[in-house]
Amino acid sequence: MIKHISPLRFDDEFICTAVLKEARVKIVLDFEIKLVSNGKVCAKGWTEQVAVLLPEMEMVFQIPEETQKALYGNEQLK
């Protein structure tokens, strides 16, 4: 889900901040996009992602190990 608040223009510089909220069966991220020039929030929302097996397109009920390492380093999922 995303809430568009203000449009970005072609040459606008922006910062996208994402916060990991969940990473067990799915990955959930909250995010916010702000203009660099004045800090105005242009969009905010959240996204959910799940892993699927290809080519079967079957949902995997576990975050793949390489993704876990990218998210947590050597720490285990809690």
C-alpha positions as CSV (number, residue, x, y, z in Angstrom):
1,M,0.0,0.0,0.0
2,I,1.3,3.5,-0.8
3,K,-0.1,6.9,-0.1
4,H,1.0,9.5,-2.7
5,I,1.2,12.8,-1.1
6,S,3.2,15.0,-3.5
7,P,4.6,14.2,-6.9
8,L,8.3,13.9,-7.7
9,R,9.7,15.6,-10.8
10,F,12.2,14.2,-13.2
11,D,15.3,15.8,-11.7
12,D,14.2,15.8,-8.0
13,E,16.6,14.3,-5.5
14,F,14.9,12.2,-2.9
15,I,15.6,9.9,0.0
16,C,13.7,6.7,0.5
17,T,13.9,5.3,4.1
18,A,12.7,1.7,4.6
19,V,12.3,0.0,8.0
20,L,12.1,-3.8,8.2
21,K,9.0,-4.6,10.3
22,E,8.7,-8.4,9.8
23,A,10.8,-11.2,8.2
24,R,9.5,-14.6,9.2
25,V,7.2,-16.1,6.5
26,K,7.0,-12.8,4.6
27,I,9.1,-9.6,4.5
28,V,7.2,-6.4,5.5
29,L,8.8,-3.0,5.0
30,D,7.5,0.4,6.0
31,F,8.9,3.2,3.8
32,E,8.8,7.0,3.3
33,I,10.0,9.1,0.4
34,K,11.1,12.7,1.1
35,L,12.5,15.5,-1.1
36,V,16.2,16.3,-0.3
37,S,15.6,20.0,-1.0
38,N,13.0,20.7,1.7
39,G,12.3,17.4,3.5
40,K,8.7,17.3,2.2
41,V,7.2,13.8,2.4
42,C,6.1,12.7,-1.1
43,A,4.9,9.2,-0.4
44,K,4.7,6.7,2.4
45,G,3.4,3.2,2.8
46,W,4.3,-0.4,3.4
47,T,5.0,-3.5,1.2
48,E,4.8,-7.2,1.8
49,Q,6.9,-9.7,-0.2
50,V,6.9,-13.5,-0.1
51,A,9.3,-16.0,-1.7
52,V,8.1,-18.3,-4.5
53,L,9.6,-21.3,-6.2
54,L,10.1,-20.9,-9.9
55,P,8.8,-22.0,-12.4
56,E,6.0,-23.5,-10.3
57,M,5.1,-20.2,-8.6
58,E,4.5,-22.0,-5.3
59,M,4.7,-19.9,-2.2
60,V,7.6,-20.8,0.1
61,F,6.7,-20.4,3.8
62,Q,10.2,-19.5,4.8
63,I,12.6,-16.6,3.9
64,P,15.4,-18.0,1.7
65,E,18.7,-18.4,3.6
66,E,20.6,-15.9,1.3
67,T,17.9,-13.3,2.0
68,Q,18.0,-13.9,5.7
69,K,21.8,-13.3,5.6
70,A,21.3,-10.1,3.6
71,L,18.8,-8.9,6.2
72,Y,20.4,-10.1,9.4
73,G,24.0,-10.9,8.7
74,N,25.0,-13.9,10.8
75,E,22.2,-13.4,13.3
76,Q,19.4,-15.9,13.5
77,L,15.8,-14.9,12.8
78,K,14.0,-14.2,16.1
